[in-house]
């Protein structure tokens, strides 16, 4: 049985007091009732900036690995509790994908803007193998994997743009 939910609200039985739900919604940003993936990607940026200031690309890379692992766990719990594969309010996958893309971007406002736009495009279009993972991998790993694959494409694109534009 699939639970029905309204954008902007969690389905019955889920609460932000649960650490898995809090993480999966990236502190509730996934509950904004429209464009949750975009809001999740935007909500990732201040945390990425903080990581970068603390330890540069190494801290951001470590954070990406950590949030990806946290995302698999949290998403698995939320998916199991809702019986909905990849509900829109789970945005920790966008956080991991955004951070992965930022690793290839110049640490400038324009570089980060390009990373944001290119990641959102790749996340929506889902080029192979993101589309394959989206269709064929379930649970928490499936929630995370399609965005990480999309992020590899956007990271490559932002890196190429950085090289071409100097």
N, C-alpha and C positions, 0 to 999 in steps of 0.2 A: 504494500500500500504506500502510495506517495503522499506525503503531507503537503498541503497547500500552504503557501505563505504569501503575504502581501509585502511588496517592496517597502522598505522603511521599517519593517518590524520582523523580529525573529519568529520562527514557527513556535507553536506551543512546546513547552518542555526545554527550550533553550534559553539561556540567560547570559548576560555579559559577566555575571559573577563566576561563571565557569571559565577557568583559564583557557581551555581549548576554544571556546566560542569567542572569548576576548581576543585571543591571538588570531584566529581564523578571520575575524572581521576587522582586524588591525585596529583594535581599540574602538570599534564601533563605526569606523569610516565606511565599511561596506553596507551599512544600513541607510546611507543616504539614498533616497527613493528613486534616483535616476543616475545613470552612468556610473554604477558602483565601481567598475573596473578603473575608470578614469580617476575617480576619487581615491581609490586605493593606491593608484600609482602616484598621485599627488601627495597623499599622506606619507608615502615612503621617502619623499625627498628630504624633509627636515632631519629624519633619522640618518639618512645617507650622508648628509652634510656634516652632521655631528661625528659620525664614524670617520669621515675623511679628515676632519680637523684634528681628531684624536690620534689617528695613525695612518693617514693617507690611504693608498690603494690596498695596503695589506689589511688594515682594519675593515675596509669595505668588503674585501674578498672574504675575510673570516666571517663577517656579518652575513654575507650572502649565503655561505655554507650553513651557518647556524640557523638563519631564518628559513632556509629551505628544509632543513631537518625538522624544525619546529612546525613548519607548514604541513609536512607530510603527517606528522602526529596529530596536529589540531584538526586538519581537514578530514582525516580518517575518522576521528571521533564525531565530528559534526555530520559527515555524510552518513555514518552508521546510525546516528540519532534521527535523521530526517528521511532516510531512504531516497534522497535526491542526489544524483551525481552532479557535483560541481554547482551548487546553488549560487546565485549571483552575489549574495551577501558575503561569501568567502572571497576575500581579497588579499590574503597573505601571499597567494601565488603571484599577484601583480607586484607586491613588494619585492619578492625575490627576483622576479624578472626585471623590474626596474633597476634594482641594485646591480644585477649582472650586466645590464646594458651600460650603466654608468661607469663600470670598470673600464670600458673602452673609450669613454668620452673624455675630451679635455676638461679639466677642472675650471671651467669658465661658465658664465651664465648662458652663453650661446651654445656651448657644448652640451650642457645639461638640458637645455630646451630641445635641442636636436635629439638627444637620447630619449627624452620624454615622448616627443611626437613619433619618432621611429618605433619605439616600443609599443605605443598604443596602436599604430598601424599594424605591426606584426602580430600583436595579440588579437586583434580583430580579424585579420586576414587568415592567420594560422597557416603559414607555409609549411610544407613537409619538413620535418617529421612532426611538427606541432599538431597538424590536423590528424595524423595517424594516432598520436598519443591521446588526443581528445576523444577519438572514437573507440579506441581499443584498450586503454589502460584505465582501470577503475580505482575507486577508493582515494585515499589521500595522495598516493603517488600519482595517480592520474590527474588529480586537481592541479598538482604542482608541475608535473612534467611538461604539459603543453605550453605553459607560460615560459618555462625555462628554455624549451626549444625555440619558441618565438624570440626570446631574448638573445639567443645566439645569433639569429638573423639580424636583429636590430643592433646588436653590438658590432657585428661585422660592418653593417651599413654606416654606423656612426664613426667607426674607425676609418673606413675608406673616405668618408667625407672629411674627416679631420686631416688625413694625409693630402687629399686633393686640394683642400682650401687652406692648408697650412695652419 
